[in-house]
Amino acid sequence: MRKRMFGAAILALGLSAPFQAAAVAQPHTPANAQALWDTCQAALDSPHESHTNPDVINVHADLKGCKKKMPHYSISVTLYKENQQVAHNSGSGANKFKARVVANWPPPKGQCHKYSATATYTITADGHAHTTTLTNHSQGEICIHK
């Protein structure tokens, strides 16, 4: 189950392009919010076993697709193991077309768990903060056997 929350501050700004969440539920499918600012999209993939860091569970929170550089952005991502926070990471910057923040967690070997993640994205431009939050879940249990 994937959900997205739309900040009340965004509603007050009267953005013309509403957020839309992807409806497809497949492994590593990102949850997308469109038109966060300009054409920037917020994306949060499903928690998964890392392909680059052996024995690590991770999740990627991205801002991408911008036609203009983001004047200022911040991303905060939290990884949960069965509703218990196990990792958190955040990042911010300015004048970039895209950005990524990754939360990593090395679970105990031989254990299988369900994971979820939540990320909050903010782009500050033209004196307004454009914010959205996405949540995504692993597709079943993830096991680290090595």
N, C-alpha and C positions, 0 to 999 in steps of 0.2 A: 504494500500500500504506500503510495506516495502522496505527499500533500505539500502545499505551499501556502504560506501566510503572506498576506498583502498588508504592509504597514499602513496605518491610518494616515500617517503623514503624506504618503504618496497619494491617497485618495483626495486629500485636501489640495494637492497641487493640480489636480485635474488633468493628468496625463492623457493624451489622446489614444495611446496604444495600450490596451489592457494586457496584464500578464496572462500567459497561457501555459499550463503545465503539460508536459508530454504524457500521453496516455499509454504508451507501450511499456510493458514490464518484462524486460529481458535482462540477463546478466550484463553488467557494466553499462546499461543504458542510462544516459544522463537524464536528470530531471531538469528541464529548461524553463526559464522565465524569459519572455521576450520583451524587448524594448525597455530595459531597465533605465537606460539613458541613451540618447542617440539611437543606435542600433545594437548596443551592447547587450549580450545575453549572459545570464548567470546559469551555470551548469554544475551539477553535483552528481558524480557517478555513483554506482552501487559500491559499498564496501566490498573489497576483494583481496585475494592473496596477491601481494606485489609481484610483478614480473621482473623488477629490477633489484629488489632487496629481498633475498631469500628469507623465508620464515617470518615475514612481516605482513600484517593486515594493514591496508591503507585505503584512503579515499581522497579523491581530487576535487577541489572546488575551483572552478574557472570563471573568469570573465573573458569573453571573446566576441568576435564579430563586430567590433566597434569600427565605424567609419572615421571617427575623429578620436584623437587621443583623449583619454579620461583626464580631466584636470586633477582630480584626486580620487583615489579608490581605497577601500579597505575590505578585506575578506576575513571572516572568522569561521573556522570549521572544527566541529567536535565529532569524535568517533565514540560510539557506545557499543559495549558488549552486553546484550540482553538488558538494556536500559541502564547500565552502569557506565559512567564516563571513563574511558581508558586512554584517550589521547585528545589533545587540543592543539591547534596552531592558528596563527593569524599573520596577516601581512598587509602592508599598505604601501602606497607610492603615488606617483604623479606622472602625468604626461606619457602614458603607455597605451597601446592599442589592445593589449591583452595581459592577463595576470593569472597566476596559479598559486594556490596554497594547498599543501598536502599534510594530512594527519596520518602518522605511522604509529603502529603498536606491535611489538613482538610478543605474541601470546605464548603461554606455556605450551610446550610440545605435547602432541597426543590429545589435545582437547578440541572439541568441536562446539562452536557457538554461532548464534545469530547475531548480526551486527546491524547497526543503523548509524546514520550520520545526519547532522544538521549544519547548514552553513548560512551565514548572514552576509549579505553583500551590500555595500554602500558606495555610491558614486556621488561625489559632491561636485556640482557644476552650476554655474549661473546663480549662485547663492542659495541653491536648494540641495537637500540631501535626498537622493533617490535610493530607497532601500527595499530589499526583499529577502525572504528566508525560504530555503528549500530543505526538504527532508527526503532521504532515500534509504532503502533497506537492502541488505544482502538477499540474494535469491536462495533462501534456505540456509543451512548451517555451513560454515567454513571451517575446515579442519587443517591443522598444521601437523603433519606426520613426521617430518624430517627430524 
